[in-house]
Amino acid sequence: MSCGEFDLIARYFTRDRASRKDVQLSIGDDCALMTLAENQQLAVSTDTLVCGIHFLPGIDPADLGYKALAVNLSDLAAMGATPAWLSLAITLPEVQEPWLAEFSRSMFELADYYSVQLVGGDTTKGPLSLTLTVFGQVPYGKALTRSGAHPGDWIYVTGTPGDSAAGLAILQQRLQVSDPETRAYLLQRHLRPSPRILVGQALAGIASSCLDLSDGLASDLRHILKRSHCGARVELDKLPYSPALRSVTDLEQAQAWALAGGEDYELCFTVPEVNRLRLDTALANLGVSYSCIGQITAQDGRLEFIRDGEVQALDLHGFDHFGG
């Protein structure tokens, strides 16, 4: 290594200015000390990203720095939490200072946008991997969870699931896209997802359940069904697709990517009938599209896909770290 651990931390991950007044002690001691605001609960999420599993070897370090934080912030969005603090553990095969400079610059740009302060972490030598823990605050008793859906609630999704899978297919050279704007859009959707923080906060008191889409819409929706002891009917004709996605593939492939592609980091949530008008008002000025794609049923654990009133048999498999 061209520089030691503490020099690496000081050079790329320690900043002269403290960005948050609720951080009493940050990088440089055995622990960080932060103060939780009054009447707030602490929301904590950890994600590990391993080279070759969660991102491709040779990924641009700026894209990796952004995405590593964005996917963690998406978990906070799903709970309706406000991001606050971040811990980063990074394992590197070797220290390449230009790589670290770009990685940290991009990560801090996103952190600054959401007023997130890096308060600690660790560095070591080994195969490239990242473990990030994000901390957020949510008003006491107001967190969105996966367990509140009830029969009759409507199922919504933000954005256009499937774009990220198309972007990955481009990177893996499984999909050829000649139009530069379409190609750039789909790559951006995969490499730089937008955490739906403001949407999650706006859903407080409106949505009955919520989660973010990491493994695929079909797979992730099942988590709500399991925790809420309900079923669901998804109307395939109501799935939202971006014009970019529809321009590069047929409907069958677009549907497969939307349902099982993964890494969309959109929000899937349920809303009681009585709250639907409030939902439209709450999201009207956020600049994020959202679509109603189905309804929760009383059939515990049963997920049905409907087209023209008929149940469709689909062979879908979302991402599973330990799947066969």
N, C-alpha and C positions, 0 to 999 in steps of 0.2 A: 504494500500500500504506500502511496506517495505521501500521505499524511496520516497522523495518528487519529484515534477515535475522537479525542477531545478537540483536536484542531479541526476535524471534519465538522463536528457539531457547532463549534464556534463560527466557522466560516460560512456554513450553508443553512444552519437551522436556528441560530441565535440572532435575534434582531435587537437593534439598539433601542427601539421604542416599544413600550408595553401598550398593547392595543385595547386592553380591557381593565376597568377599574376594579372589577371583582376578582382579579388575580393578584393575590398577595405575594406569592412566591412561585417562580416559574423555573425554567431550565437552569441548572447549575447546582441544585441541591438534591437530596435523596428523594424527595417528593415535592410535588406542586401543591400549593394551597390556594383554594378558591372559595368564594363565599356565594352560597345559593341565595337568590332573591327571596323575599318574604312571600309565603303562600305559593311557592313553586315546588314542583317535584323534579328530581333529576332523571333525565332520560339518557341512557347509555347504550351505545351500540359498537360492536367490534367486527371488523372484516379483515380477513387475510387474503392477499392476492399473490399468487405464485406464478412465476414466469412459465409459460407453456401450458398453463391450465386456465388462468384468468386473463392473461394478456399474452400476445405473441412476442417471441424473441425479436429484438430489433425495433420494438415500438419506440416512437419518438419520446424522449424523456419528458418533454413538456406535456404531451398528451397523457402520459402515465401519471404525472404529478397531479394534473387536473382530475382525471377519472378516479384515481385512488381516493381522493377526498370526496368527490361528487357522489360516489356510490354509498359512502357512509352517511353523508348528509341526507340522502334519499330515505334512509331508515328513520332519521329524525322527522323528516317531512311526513312520513306515514303515521307518526304518533302525534302530529300537530305541534311538535316542539320547536323552540327557537334555538338554533345552534349557538354554542358558546365557546367550547374548548376542544382541544385536539391533542392526542398523544400518537406518536409515530415510532414504530420499531422497523428498521430497515436492515435487511441482510444483503450484502454486496459481494460478488465474487472478487472485485477489485475496485479501487477508487479511481474513477475517471472524472476529473474535476469539471470539465465542460458538461458532462452528463448530469452531475449533481447540481450544477448551477442552473440548468434548464429545468430539471425536475423541481427543485425547491422554488424557483421563481414562479412557475405555473401554479404550484400548490398554494403558495402564499397569495397569489392574485385572487384565487377563488376563496381562500380563507378570509382575506380582507373584505371581499364583497359581502360575505355573510357575517362579518365581525367575529370571526373565530380566531382564537389565539392558540398557537402551539405551546403547550405547557410542559412537555416532557416526552420521553421515549428512550430508544436504545439503538445502537448500531453494532453490527458484528459482521464477520466474514463468512461467506457461504453462498450457495445458489441464490440468485436474485428473488427476493420476496419482500412483501410489505405487510405489516399489520398496523392498522389504524383503529384507534378508539376515539369516537366522538362523544361529546357530552353536550346535552341541551337542557333547556328548562321548559316546563309546561305547567300551566296553572293547575293547582292541586285538584285532582279528581276529574280533569278535563281531557286527559290523554285519549287519543283514538286507539282502539285495539282491534284485534281480529275477532273478538268474541261477542259482538253485540248485534249481529244481523238477525232479523226475524222474518218469517214467511210473509211475503207481500212487499218487502223492501225492494227497491229498484237498484240494479247493479250499474255502476258507472265506471268509466275509465278515462283518464286524461290522455291527451295527445293521440299519437298514431302508432300503436304497438306493431312491431315487425320491421321497422326501419333499421333498428340496431342489427338485427340478424342479417339484413341485406348488406349493411356496411361491413360486417364481419366476412360475409361471403366475397365481397370485393377484395378485402385484404388477403383472403386465402385463395384468391384467383379462381373461385368457383362461380363468380358472377362477373361478366364483362359489361361495363357501362361506358359508353362512348361520350355521352353528353357531360361536359365538365361540371356544370352546375348541379346536375342530378347526382353525379358521383361525389362531389364535395359535400352535398347535403347528407347523403346516406352515411358517408364516413364520419361526418361530424356527429350524427346521431349515435353512432357506436362509440366513438372515441371521447366525446365530450357531452354526455347526457346532462340534462338540466334538472337539478333537484327541485321538486315541486314544493318548496318550503312554504311559500305564501298560500298555495292551495290547501296544504295540510292545516295551516293555522285557520284558514277561513272555514274549514269543515267542522270546527269545534261546535258542538251543540246541534249540528245538522246531520252529519253522517252517523250511522249506527255502527259501522265497522270500516276498517281501512288497512291496506298494506301497500307496499311498493312492489313493482314487478321486476324481479331479478331473474327468476328461473323460467319465466313464461307465463302468460295469462292463465292458461288452463291449469297448470300446476299450482300457481300461487293462489288462484281463487279457491282451490281445494283446501287451502289452509284456513280460509275464512269459514268454509263449510264445516270443517272438522271442529274448529274452536266454537262455532256458533250452533253446532248440532242441527244444521239445516241442509237443504239441497239448493240447486240452482238450475235455471233454464237460460241458456245463452242463445240469443238470436243471431245466427251467423250473418245474416244480411245486414245487421246493424253494426258489425265490426267496422271501426273507422280505419281507413287506409290513407296514407299520404299520396298525393299525385306522383311524387317521385317513385314510391314503391310500385304503384300500379303501372308506371311507365316502363319498368324494367323486368316485370315478371307477370305470369298469368295469375288469375284469381286463386287457383288451388294453392300455388306456392305462397302467395301473399297471405292467405288464410293460415297456412301452416306456420309461417314465420310469426304472424300476429299472435297465434295461440301458444306456440311452443318455442319460439326463437330465443327468448330470454334477453336479459341485459337492456331492457327498455327503460327501467327506472321511472316509469310512470306510476300514478296512483290508481289503484282499483278500490272502490269504496261502495258502500250501500247506503241508501237513503230511504227513510219511511215516506210513504205517499204524502203525509201531512207536511213534510219539509221540502218538497220539491221546488216550490216557488221561492222559498228562502235560499235554496241552493243556487238558483239562477241569479238571484240578487247578489249573493255573496261572491260569486265567481265572475260576475259580469265585467269587471274592470281589470282583471288580472292578466289578460292576454294569453290565456291558456285554453285550448279547446278541450271539450269533454263530451262524452257520448254515453247515452243510456243503451246498454247492450243486453239487458235481460232482467230477470226477477228471481228473488230468493223463494224457494219452495219449502214445504214441510217434510220433504223426503230426505231424511238424515243422510248426508254424505253423497247423495246422488247428483251428479253433474250431467246435464243433458244439453246437447247442441241441436238446435232446431233450425230447419229451413223449410219454408212453405208449410208450416204446421206439422211437419214430420220430424221425428227424432233421427238424427244422422249418426252413423257409426264412424267415429274418427279414431285413427291410430296416432295418438299424440304422446310425446314423452318430453317433459321439461327437464332442465338441467338438474342432475343429482351428482354431488361430489363422490358418492360411494356407490353409484349405480353401476350395473353390469354393462 
